[in-house]
Structures are given as structure tokens and as C-alpha cells.
Amino acid sequence: MPRKPSHTPESLADGALAQFWWGGYEATSMDKLVKKTGVSRHGIYADYGGKKALYLACFPRYHEHVVAPILNPVTGSGDGLAAIVGYFGRMVEMAEGIGLPGPGCFVVNAATETAPHDPEIAAKVQEHNDRMESAFAKALEREQASRLPVAHRRALARTTMIFANGLWTASRSIDKVEVMREHAAVFLDLLEYRLK
């Protein structure tokens, strides 16, 4: 009888995600993936066919484990600006839990390292950004106290997505969580002012 595999495609992608997130795509060799995941080269090729396919499989795993827990409450809460305030609170807590300085955002790292010369990865980055922007737009549209037109709220949602990505990037060189909180607080003050 063939031996039962010691991993699943999902657990393999989770282990690879940790390596790609901290180490980047180009600097991650197959040897590093084998060491990090505990899965042989044969197992990696059998499940994914190669390094790039495994990297692409990390995007939905990152969304499930990192993005969804802090972003889903934005769309599900029914709140306006308070939902976005909550998002940044959860984001800073997550960054602190991961450790500062940290790896930044896996997707934003991909946006600067691999997406510029790979359309498949660029599409994954765009999907992530669209999801975030849409969640922020829905929250801002629920802000009843504001008379700001919908088009302006959507532009603010895009700006909020860009700031969130930038704050994740900044977390790669910040060693104190208070600094992240201060950056988020300044942005949220500006957002609240613009919504008046």
C-alpha cells in the first residue's frame, strides 16, 4: 500500500506562505521550501508542479488567515467610520502579534517584488486591493453623518486601502507598536475630518 502523505496541499501552502512572506519569492529556493515545510521536493512538485504555482496558492491562504479576520468585520459590522477604526486597531494588534519589525504584508511585498513582471501575480494583488477598497467603500457609504458625495467616499476608500498597504510596509522597519498606532490615529483623524 502507498504511504499516506504527511501533509495536505493546504498545509503545504501554509508552510510555504511563511517562507515567502518573510523571505520573498526570489530569495526562496526549493531547498528553503523543503526545509520550511518539511515536504520533499517530490511532494511539492506532486502537489503544485513547481515553485510559482505554490507561491500563487499562498494568496488565498494569506487571505483566509490574515486578511479576512481583520477585514471581514468592516463589511459585516454595519458601522461606518467606526468599522474602519476597528480595522486599523485589529491590524496593529496583528502586526504586534507577528512581531515588529515584521514581514509587512505578503500581498504588498508581492506587488513590489514579483507583480511588476508577472501578470498572474499582478492579478492576485489587484484582487486583494479591490477587496479592501470595496470593504472600505461600503463602510464609508454607511457614514450617515457625512454629506460627502458617494464618488468622494469611493476615492477616500481607495486612499484608505493605499494607506493600509503603506502601514503594513512601514511595519517592516518599525520596532514599537505605539508608532504604528500613532500613524493610524493621524490617518483616521484626517479621514474623519474629510468626512465632515
DAUR-V473686 format. One record per pair of residues at least 6 apart in sequence whose ideal C-beta (glycine too) atoms are under 8 Angstrom apart, sorted by the first residue. I is the first residue (numbers start at 1). J is the second residue. Records with the same first field share a line. If there is no record, write none. Layout:
I->J / J
This chain:
5->43
6->38 / 39
7->15 / 37 / 38 / 39 / 43
9->47 / 48 / 57
10->61
12->37 / 39 / 43 / 44 / 47 / 48 / 54
13->54 / 57 / 58 / 61
14->61 / 65
15->33 / 36 / 37 / 38 / 39
16->33 / 36 / 37 / 54 / 55 / 57 / 58
17->58 / 61 / 62 / 65 / 106
18->36
19->28 / 32 / 33 / 36 / 37
20->28 / 55 / 58 / 106
21->58 / 62 / 103 / 106 / 109
22->103
23->32
24->109 / 113
25->55 / 110 / 113 / 114
26->113 / 114
28->51
30->41 / 44 / 51
33->39 / 44 / 51 / 54
34->40 / 41 / 44
37->44
39->47
44->50 / 51 / 54
47->54
48->54 / 57
55->114 / 121
56->120 / 121 / 124
58->106
59->106 / 107 / 110 / 124 / 127 / 128
62->106 / 107
63->128 / 131
66->94 / 106
67->107 / 128 / 131 / 132
69->90 / 94
70->87 / 90 / 91 / 94
71->87 / 131 / 132 / 135
73->83 / 86 / 87 / 90
74->83 / 84 / 86 / 87 / 135 / 136 / 138 / 139
75->83 / 134 / 135 / 138 / 139
77->83 / 86 / 139
78->142
79->86 / 139 / 142
80->139 / 140 / 141 / 142 / 143 / 144 / 145 / 146
81->139 / 140 / 143 / 188 / 191 / 192 / 195
83->139 / 142
84->136 / 139 / 140 / 160 / 188 / 191
85->188
87->135 / 136 / 164
88->164 / 167 / 184 / 187 / 188
89->184
91->164 / 167 / 168 / 184
92->177 / 180 / 181 / 184
95->102 / 168 / 171 / 177 / 180
96->177 / 180
100->171 / 174 / 175 / 176 / 177 / 180
101->171 / 172 / 173 / 174 / 175
102->171 / 172
103->109 / 172
104->168 / 169 / 171 / 172
105->165 / 168 / 169
107->124 / 125 / 128 / 129 / 165
108->125 / 165 / 168 / 169
110->121 / 124 / 125
111->125 / 165
114->121
115->121 / 122 / 124 / 125
116->122
129->161 / 165
132->161 / 164 / 165
133->154 / 157 / 158 / 160 / 161
134->157
136->156 / 157 / 160 / 161
137->153 / 154 / 157
139->157
140->146 / 153 / 154 / 156 / 157 / 160 / 195
141->150 / 153
143->153 / 195
145->195
146->153 / 195 / 196
148->156 / 194 / 195
153->195
156->191 / 194 / 195
160->187 / 191
163->187
167->180 / 183 / 184 / 187
170->180 / 183
171->180
174->180
